[in-house]
Amino acid sequence: MTKLLTAYLISFPENEDFPWRIGVTAFSIEDAFLILEYFNYDWHKHATRVSVVEGITWDELEVNNIRPNMGTIVVRGVWYPNLNLGVFIPLALT
């Protein structure tokens, strides 16, 4: 069975020192967290609370900050901030 990619918008609403939001496209939320860890982004492990919007679409994204600073949302990886292009993320993470 083929796994489909899903876009996630992850935030840490109770931790002001953490990033505002991070966008990741992955096979699952667990895969998304593994991708973040691959880039040494482990805020989800230390946050007071992690908020996840699963299946976020272009139309739902914030217009003035996220859209102008994002990468391709349909490719597996971190798309906000833009880390997708030219970065190999091993499938062995899944």
C-alpha positions in Angstrom: 0.0 0.0 0.0 1.3 3.4 -0.9 1.5 6.0 1.8 0.2 9.5 0.9 1.9 12.7 2.0 0.1 15.1 4.4 1.0 18.7 5.1 1.3 19.6 8.8 1.5 23.0 10.4 3.1 22.7 13.8 3.3 25.4 16.5 4.3 25.7 20.1 1.7 28.2 21.5 3.0 28.2 25.1 6.7 28.5 24.4 7.6 32.0 23.3 11.3 31.1 22.7 10.3 28.4 20.1 9.5 29.2 16.5 6.2 30.7 15.6 5.2 27.8 13.3 6.9 25.1 11.3 5.4 23.5 8.1 6.3 19.9 7.3 5.0 17.5 4.7 5.3 13.8 5.7 3.8 10.4 5.6 2.5 10.8 9.2 2.9 13.1 12.2 5.5 10.7 13.5 7.4 11.0 10.2 7.1 14.8 10.4 8.7 14.8 13.9 11.5 12.6 12.6 12.1 15.0 9.7 12.3 17.9 12.2 14.8 15.9 14.3 16.8 15.3 11.2 17.3 19.0 10.9 18.0 19.2 14.7 14.7 20.8 15.3 13.5 19.0 18.4 11.2 21.6 19.9 8.3 19.2 19.9 10.2 17.1 22.5 10.5 20.1 24.9 7.4 22.1 24.3 4.8 22.6 27.0 2.2 21.9 24.3 2.4 21.1 20.6 -0.4 22.2 18.3 -0.7 20.3 15.0 -2.9 21.2 12.1 -3.1 18.1 9.9 -3.9 18.4 6.2 -3.3 22.1 6.0 -3.8 23.6 2.5 -2.4 26.6 0.6 -5.7 28.4 1.0 -5.5 28.1 4.8 -2.0 29.5 5.2 -1.2 32.9 6.5 -0.8 35.3 3.6 1.7 37.9 4.7 4.3 35.7 6.4 4.0 32.0 5.6 3.1 32.0 1.9 6.0 34.4 0.8 8.6 32.4 2.9 7.6 28.8 2.2 8.9 26.1 -0.1 7.0 23.4 -1.9 4.2 22.0 0.3 3.7 18.9 -1.9 7.3 17.5 -1.3 8.3 15.6 1.8 10.2 17.8 4.1 10.2 21.1 5.9 8.4 23.7 3.7 8.2 26.5 6.3 10.7 27.9 6.7 11.8 26.8 3.3 14.2 23.8 3.7 12.8 21.5 0.9 14.8 22.4 -2.2 18.1 20.5 -2.7 17.9 18.6 0.6 17.9 14.8 0.7 15.8 13.3 3.6 16.3 9.6 3.9 13.2 7.4 3.6 14.8 5.3 6.3 13.4 7.8 8.8 9.9 6.4 8.2 
